[in-house]
Amino acid sequence: MRKLIEVTLVALATLIAIVPVVTPQVHVNASVSVGSTCDVQANPATISFDSLVPGGIKDGTGQDINVSQVLGNNLAKVTVSGNNWDTLSGFLVGQTHWGVGVSNTTYSGEVPLTQSTVVVDPALAGTGFDIVHFGLMVPAHQTATSYTQTITFTVSCDTSGE
Amino acid sequence: MNSEIKILIAATIFLAIIPSTVFAFGEVAGPVIIQVPIDGSNVGSWGIFNNESINVSISAIGDGAKYIIFPQTVTLLPNNQMTWVTIMASIPSNYQGTNNITGSLYALAQGSPGQVQINLQMEKSFQILVQQTSTSQNQGGSTLLPSSQVSSASSTASANTAIAALPANPTNVPEAVENMAASSANQVAKLSTGLFVLSQFSLIAIILALVVLVTLFYFLRNRNGGE
């Protein structure tokens, strides 16, 4: 009787052991369509020239904006424009200068910002980035107070699949 | 310990009040092209996305701006989900201009206030392809609306408050969305998934049963051997 029980248990164990081998595998198929996009990230989201005296200049690399694509897989055209600091007093947008890259970080080496868009990068790749430097010269005899400016980076990717 | 906790709390508060220094904004590539018959209307869609839910203001310039209406502000979905902005173009019955009217759309996201505020703006060129026959079907598959059903279209692009962003799947939307298989294939996938899960549970049950049987076998063997 004991032998019979043992043989039965061994047979059952063997049978159970081979079941997973013959169990059919089930597969699930999924699909996704990834579109062509471009985006832009500006880091940091604000800059400051701190405090300057009339006629004072601040340039260099302290006011940099890192412009890059985060997720996009298409080439992006990046432009920059700005508004006047204070139109009435003549503190105009062109007092702010800008440049791209490791060079042109001095105020004289950068170009004046304008109210109309100027190309920063005609084809920013998905994994690329641009360092945009900003410098400022306060006009002589400028009234002492706080001024603000808005700089806008405009991005377009009108050609799909570039 | 108390000083360490205080430092930790202070650091947590400090980090919590630091404003975000990263600002990102994106759009679907390619122009918006809308085919419109004379004395008719049609819609196009512009896909924009952002990692956070922000409000963006929409504007347009160019010759085509006076023939389109769109929402003035749009709230973007978070987590880079695509938000589709509907652009409706209408051509009056007395139109006698070119067959290709162009313009540019802009979606402006304002940055953080500061001495110098950095704004991000997406630009999208659009084209209105005027069809000379009023009964022509739009090849892009967009819904064709008779002029009588068009809400009072302004001659400028400024009075656009009547239109809200449509649901996320207009008929002429480019394939820039994730999708699973078709409905019938989905049913098969669900059944297959169910069988797969069942087989996994069955496998675990089988292994447990095997362990129990082997243990019982050795128990009986040793017990009978000890008698």
Interface residues (C-beta under 8 A of the other chain):
Chain A: R2 I5 E6 L9 V10 L12 A13 I16 A17 V19 P20 T23 P24 Q25 V26 H27 V28 N29 A30 S31 V32 S33 V34 G35 S36 T37 C38 D39 V40 Q41 A42 N43 P44 A45 T46 I47 S48 F49 D50 Q63 I65 V70 L71 G72 N74 F134 S146 Y147 T148 Q149 T150 I151 T152 F153 T154 V155 S156 C157 D158 T159 S160 G161 E162
Chain B: P19 S20 T21 V22 F23 A24 F25 G26 E27 V28 A29 G30 P31 G47 F49 N51 N80 Y106 L108 G111 S112 P113 G114 Q115 V116 Q117 I118 N119 L120 Q121 M122 E123 K124 S125 P174 E175 A176 V177 E178 N179 M180 A181 A185 A189 S192 T193 L195 F196 S199 S202 L203 I206 A209 L210 L213 V214 L216 F217 L220 R221 N224
